[in-house]
């Protein structure tokens, strides 16, 4: 009986150690993501955007503009018989 208890305690301690390692890894990833976000925000500010949201909005507008231009060029090419 005592041996079973010892084994269970060892297993639980191992799980605790694994959770501690996992927590440290997660905290490290969070820190790296925060630093990356800060770096991206600084780059966005250099481009004249006050926030990531405004940068994303500008990107979406650019995508729509490019799609529209491509569609117009495609229509012109069809009209020209190309």
C-alpha positions as CSV (number, residue, x, y, z in Angstrom):
1,X,0.0,0.0,0.0
2,X,2.8,2.4,0.9
3,X,4.5,1.6,-2.4
4,X,1.3,2.5,-4.3
5,X,1.2,5.8,-2.5
6,X,4.8,6.5,-3.3
7,X,4.3,5.8,-7.0
8,X,1.2,8.0,-7.1
9,X,3.0,10.8,-5.4
10,X,5.9,10.5,-7.8
11,X,3.5,10.5,-10.8
12,X,1.8,13.6,-9.4
13,X,5.2,15.3,-8.9
14,X,6.2,14.5,-12.4
15,X,2.9,16.0,-13.7
16,X,3.6,19.1,-11.6
17,X,7.1,19.4,-13.1
18,X,5.7,19.0,-16.6
19,X,3.1,21.7,-15.9
20,X,5.8,24.0,-14.6
21,X,7.8,23.5,-17.8
22,X,4.7,24.0,-19.9
23,X,3.9,27.2,-18.0
24,X,7.5,28.6,-18.6
25,X,7.3,27.7,-22.3
26,X,3.9,29.4,-22.6
27,X,5.1,32.5,-20.9
28,X,8.1,32.6,-23.2
29,X,5.9,32.3,-26.3
30,X,3.6,35.0,-24.9
31,X,6.6,37.3,-24.4
32,X,7.9,36.6,-27.9
33,X,4.5,37.4,-29.4
34,X,4.2,40.6,-27.4
35,X,7.6,41.7,-28.6
36,X,6.7,40.8,-32.2
37,X,3.4,42.7,-31.9
38,X,5.2,45.8,-30.5
39,X,7.7,45.6,-33.3
40,X,5.0,45.3,-35.9
41,X,3.1,48.2,-34.3
42,X,6.3,50.4,-34.5
43,X,6.7,49.5,-38.2
44,X,3.1,50.4,-38.8
45,X,3.6,53.7,-37.1
46,X,6.6,54.3,-39.3
47,X,4.3,53.8,-42.3
48,X,1.9,56.4,-40.8
49,X,-0.7,54.1,-39.3
50,X,-1.7,54.7,-35.6
51,X,-2.7,51.1,-35.0
52,X,-2.6,47.6,-36.3
53,X,-6.4,47.9,-37.0
54,X,-5.8,50.9,-39.3
55,X,-3.0,49.0,-41.1
56,X,-5.3,46.0,-41.6
57,X,-8.1,48.3,-42.9
58,X,-5.6,49.8,-45.4
59,X,-4.6,46.4,-46.5
60,X,-8.2,45.4,-47.1
61,X,-8.8,48.5,-49.1
62,X,-5.7,47.8,-51.1
63,X,-6.8,44.3,-51.8
64,X,-10.2,45.5,-53.0
65,X,-8.6,48.1,-55.2
66,X,-6.2,45.5,-56.7
67,X,-9.1,43.1,-57.4
68,X,-11.1,45.9,-59.0
69,X,-8.1,46.9,-61.2
70,X,-7.5,43.2,-62.2
71,X,-11.1,42.8,-63.1
72,X,-11.0,46.0,-65.3
73,X,-7.9,44.8,-67.0
74,X,-9.4,41.4,-67.6
75,X,-12.5,43.0,-69.1
76,X,-10.4,45.1,-71.4
77,X,-8.4,42.1,-72.5
78,X,-11.7,40.2,-73.3
79,X,-13.0,43.2,-75.2
80,X,-9.7,43.3,-77.2
81,X,-10.0,39.6,-78.0
82,X,-7.0,38.6,-76.1
